[in-house]
Amino acid sequence: MKKMTRRNFFEKSLMIGAGSFIAPSLLQLQTVEAAQGPRWIGKNDISLAQWSLVDEINAGKWKTLDFPKIARQDFGLNGIEFVNTLFEVPTFTYLNQLKKNAEDNGVEMVLIMIDLEGETCTPSKEERKQTVINHRKWIDIANYLGCHAIRTNCRGADGISKTEALKWSAETYNMMLDYAIPANISILIENHGGVSDDADWLVSLMKEVNNKYLGILPDWRQPGGEIDNMEYLRKTLPYAGGMSFRNQPTDKLNEQMIKMTYKTGFRGWYGVESNGRENIHKSIELLNKYLLK
């Protein structure tokens, strides 16, 4: 049996078509890496989340193709985390140029954050199915670029039954994993509102799906009335496939949260998503100060 590489997986997916379900025979062609499990487990390092500089991108100061150079030359970082809505034209030629730019700057492409591709927690079976189809092209692209994961959202409507939400979301993510696992791409969920802001609910989803390729990307948001950042992080850490790092109000809280991740066994990327260059440099300083690598 021919080994499935990232490149021929991507090319095979293009032949199948972004709007089609993947062929059952391809599902059986897992890479050696996929058989060994997801790739988010490793050593601690710092990456730059593209959203942290979205104001500069919107102002036309630079484009996604420049991102590897920005991360390396302006911030001295080893990894980058993309946002799908900031890709200009993700054609084959474009992706090859992006790979070259990352290689030239010695930067690893870590993950792609996916927005505006459908609701994963909805009562509509057809909508859930379409959401999975919409995410497949980004799984293909993540695979081709050498990323280890895509980040998804899981919100649901206001007032949704959490019992029903669990059932709908589990179905969605099981379908998505059927496509992602042969590509050796993990699926992460970030706490971006709705049911995902409930750490206990999100952990119950992890247990319901029970797949090593499904994980959580805890967002270190500013503390507020609805979420206790420290408690949320503590509960979701066993399933963390990365960290969406934002500066906390005090150095003490930063130190506590950073050290907690290490002591509980997390080893992986801390993606800096603090807004603006000054805050990014502050995040890097805090992580270098408190993170045991």
N, C-alpha and C positions, 0 to 999 in steps of 0.2 A: 504493500500500500504506500502510495506517495505521501511523504510528509507534507503537512499543510503549513506553509510559511506565511508570514504576515502579508507578503507581497501577493502571492497567488490567491490567498483568501480574499484580499481586496479586489483583485481582478475577477475572480470567480463571482463575487458579489455583484460587480458591475454587470456581468453577463446575465445574472439571474434577474437583476432589476431591483431598484430600491423599493418599489411598491409591491414586491412579491414575497411570499413566504419562502424561506430558505429551503432548499431541497433536503429531504430526509437523509440522503446519503452523505451530504456535507456535514450534518450534525454529528456523524460518527467519526469525522476526521479531526479529532482533537490533536493539538500540538503536544509535544513532549512536555512543554511548559504547562499547558492547561491541565494535563494529567497530574501534575505536581501541585496544583492549586494556584490561587491568585497571587499576583506579584506585588501586593502592597506591603507585604511583610519584609522588612530589611533593616537598614540603618536609618537613623534620624538625619534629616537634611532639610534645608529651607528652599522653598520654591516661591515664585511670584505669581499671584493670581491676576489675570489680565484685567479683571473688573476694578482692581485697585487704582488703575490709571485710565478708567473709561472716559473721564473728562478730557484728558489729553487726546484720546482717540477721536472722540466726538468733535473736538476742535480741529481735527485734521493734522495734528502734529506728527503722527506716525501711524503705521498700519500694522496689521497682524504679522506680515512678513518681517517687520522690524523687531518683533517682540523678543526673539532670542538675543539679539544684539543689545537691546535695552536692559534685559535681565542681567546679562553678563557684564557689560561695560559700565552701566550706571549703578548697578546694585551688587555686583560680584556674586550672583546667585547661580546655582547649578541646575535649577529646574524651572519650568514654566507651566502654568495651568490656563488653558484657553477658555473662551466663552464662544459658543457656537454662533451667536448672533453678530459677532465681530469678525467672522471670516468674510472676506470680500467675495471671492468666487472659488469655492473649494473644488476646483477641477483637478485632474490628474497632474497637469503641469504645475499648477499652483502648489499642490501638496509636495511635489518633488522639490520645488524651490524652498518651501518651508523646511523640509527635512535637511536640505543642504545648509540653510542658514543656521539651523540648530547645531548641526555637526561642526560647522566652521567656528561656532562660538563655544563649543563644548558644553551645550545645554541639553538636558534631558527633558523631553516632552512628557509631562506627568499624567494629565487628564484633560478632558473637555467638559465644561459645565454646559448643560443643555437646558435652554429655556424655549418657551413658545412652540413646543412640539406636541401639545396635548396633555390632558389630565390623566394621571395614572390611577386616580381614585374617583371613579364615577360609576353611577349605576348602569350606564349604557354599555352593554357588551360590545356593540359595534364601535363605540368611541374608544373603549379600552384597546380593542384590536387595532384601530387606526393609530392610536398613540404608540403602540409597539412598533408598527410599521414605520412611523415617522422617526423613531429613534434608531432604526437599523442603519441608516446611512451614516450616522455619527459613530455607531459602533464600528462600522467598516473603516471610517476615517481614523478613529482612535487606534484601531489595529494597525493600519498602514503607517501611521506616524510613530508607532512604538509606545503609545500611552498605555498605562495599566488599567484605566477606568474611564467611565463617563459618570458625571454627576447628574442626578435627576431631582425633580420636585415631586412631592406627594402631599397635596393640600386637602382636597375635597371641598365640598360646598359648606357654607355656614350652617351649623346646626345638624350636620350629618350624623347618622348613627355610627358610632365608632365600631360597633360589632359588624355592621354591614360594610363599613369602610375597610375593615380588616380583610373581609372576604374578597371584595373587589380588587383591592391593592395586591393581595397575594396572587390573584389570578393574573393581573397585569405583569407583575415582576417574574412570575414563573414563565410566562410567554417570552418576555424580554430576555431572560436568562437562557432560554433554549437557543436563541440566536447568538448571545454574547459569549457563552462558554467556549464554543469551538474557536472563537477568535481570541480567547484568553483575555477577555476584557471584563473587568468587574463592574458591577452596577452599584453606585453609591447614592444614598438619599441624604439631602441636606435639610435641616430644619428651617424651612422658609414659609412658615405659616400653616394654618389649618391643623390637621391631625398630626403633622410631622413635628409640631411644637410640643406635643405630649410625648415625653421621653418614654413613659411606660407603654404607650400605644406603639411607638416605633420599635421598641424592643420586642413587643409581642408579634409584630410583623416579621422581624428577623427570625423569631422562633417558629412562626407559622410556615414561612418559606423554607427555612433550615437549609440554606445553601451557602457554601463558603465563598461564592462569587457575589453575594449580596451583602452590602455593608452600609455604614453610616459615615457621613462627612460632617462632624459637629461644627456648627457655625458659632464662633466665639463672639456673639453679638454683645452690644452694650447691655449691661444688666437693666432689667425693667420689671414692672409689676407682674407680667405674665410668665416670665421665665427666670428661674434661678440658674445662671450660667454654670456655676460650680456643680450643682446637683444634676443638671442636664448632662454635663460632660461625664460625671461619675457614672451615671446609669448607662450611657451609650458607648463608653470606652471599650468594652469587650467586643464591640462590633465595628470599631472605627477603622476605616480604610484610608484615613488622612485627616488633616486638621485644617479647617478654614479659619486661620488665625487673625484676630483683630485685637488691638491694644485694649486692655481693660483700664478702668479709671485709676487704679492704684498699682504701684509696683508690687505691693504685697500680693494682690490678687493675681497679677500676672505670674509671679513666682509660684504661688500655690497651684495654679492651674497647669503651668508648664511642668512642674515637678510631679504633679499627680499623674500626668500622662506617662511619664517615664517609669514611675514606680509601679504602675499597674501593667506595664509590659508593652505599651505601644512603641513601635519602631516604624517610622515612615516619614512621609513628607508633611511639613508644616507650611501650608500655602498662605502666604501673607496677603490678606485682603483688606488691610487698613487703607483708608482713602487718602490718596495723595502722597507725594514723594517724602515729605517730612515725616508723616506717620509710618510710611514703609521703612524708612531708615530707623525709626524708633523701634518698630517690630523686630527688625533684624538684630538690633542692639540687645533687646530683651531676650530674644531666643538664644543668642550667642552667650549671654550672661548666665542664663538659668538652665539651658537645656544640656543634659549630659549626653554626649554623642558616643 
